[in-house]
Structure formats: C-alpha cells, structure tokens
Amino acid sequence: MTAALALVTDDTELPEWLTSADIMYEAGISYRQLDFWQRARYLRPERTWRGRKRGSGSPWSWPKGELEIARRMGRLRLATERSDR
C-alpha cells in the first residue's frame, strides 16, 4: 500500500493515478486476479508514469475509476464463492 492510501477513507481523496498495490489493497483482490482481469480487458490500466508513456516491463498505472470496477468485481467473486459452499 502506498502512503497516499494509508489514511484514505473517501475516494475523493485518492490520487489521480493508483498503483497495482493500491488497487489490490483497496479492492481486496490478489495480484493474480488483477493480472487476469487486466489481460481479459475487464480492467484497463495504462503504462504511464508521471504522464509519460512507458514500454513493456513498466509498472501499470490505474485511473481512479478502475478502482470501483475492481471493487465490484471483487465483491461479486466473494459472493460467488460463498454461494458455492
């Protein structure tokens, strides 16, 4: 978790761009889930850092709007797991 999210309780206080660690922490999902959803194009990050485009091997930057999508997908995944029991 980055310092930017350490005490955030309101999404309006979130930074414009989030890291993968921020998304995983806030949505309660694993890196594997995040990676799969990105590869399936359910989530759409960008390879940018501080406004500059980067190439392969660069970390993903996530627009703030993708966090809510990841949260909803994480809740649906949990609801599905609970109903299978």
C-alpha positions in Angstrom: 0.0 0.0 0.0 1.3 3.4 -0.9 1.5 6.2 1.6 -1.2 8.0 -0.4 -3.8 5.4 0.6 -2.7 4.9 4.2 -5.4 7.0 5.8 -7.8 7.4 2.9 -11.5 6.7 3.7 -13.1 8.7 1.0 -12.5 8.1 -2.7 -12.4 11.9 -3.4 -9.1 12.0 -1.5 -7.5 9.3 -3.7 -4.6 10.3 -6.0 -5.5 10.6 -9.7 -3.4 7.5 -10.6 -3.1 4.4 -8.5 -0.5 1.6 -8.4 -1.4 -2.1 -8.7 -0.7 -2.5 -5.0 -3.3 0.3 -4.3 -5.9 -1.4 -6.4 -5.3 -4.9 -4.8 -5.4 -3.5 -1.3 -8.5 -1.3 -1.7 -10.4 -3.9 -3.7 -9.3 -6.9 -1.6 -8.0 -8.9 -4.5 -4.9 -10.8 -5.3 -2.2 -9.9 -7.9 -3.2 -13.0 -9.9 -6.8 -11.8 -10.1 -5.8 -8.3 -11.0 -3.5 -9.6 -13.7 -6.1 -11.9 -15.1 -8.8 -9.2 -15.2 -6.4 -6.9 -16.9 -5.4 -9.5 -19.5 -9.1 -10.2 -20.1 -9.6 -6.4 -20.6 -12.1 -6.2 -17.7 -9.8 -3.6 -16.2 -7.8 -1.1 -18.2 -4.6 0.3 -16.8 -2.1 2.4 -18.6 1.7 2.0 -18.8 2.4 5.6 -17.8 4.4 7.2 -15.0 4.0 10.8 -14.2 2.4 11.5 -17.5 4.9 9.7 -19.7 4.2 6.6 -21.7 6.4 3.6 -20.9 7.1 0.3 -22.5 7.0 -3.3 -21.6 8.3 -4.1 -18.1 7.0 -0.8 -16.7 4.5 -0.8 -13.9 0.8 -0.3 -14.6 -0.8 3.0 -13.6 -4.5 2.7 -12.8 -7.0 5.6 -13.3 -9.1 6.2 -10.2 -12.2 5.0 -12.0 -10.9 1.5 -12.3 -10.8 1.1 -8.6 -14.6 1.0 -8.3 -14.8 -1.6 -11.1 -12.2 -3.8 -9.3 -14.1 -3.4 -6.0 -17.3 -4.6 -7.6 -15.7 -7.5 -9.3 -14.0 -8.5 -6.0 -17.4 -8.4 -4.2 -19.0 -10.5 -7.0 -16.2 -13.0 -6.7 -16.7 -13.3 -3.0 -20.5 -13.7 -3.3 -20.0 -16.4 -5.9 -17.5 -18.3 -3.6 -20.0 -18.1 -0.7 -22.9 -19.4 -2.7 -20.9 -22.4 -3.9 -20.4 -23.7 -0.3 
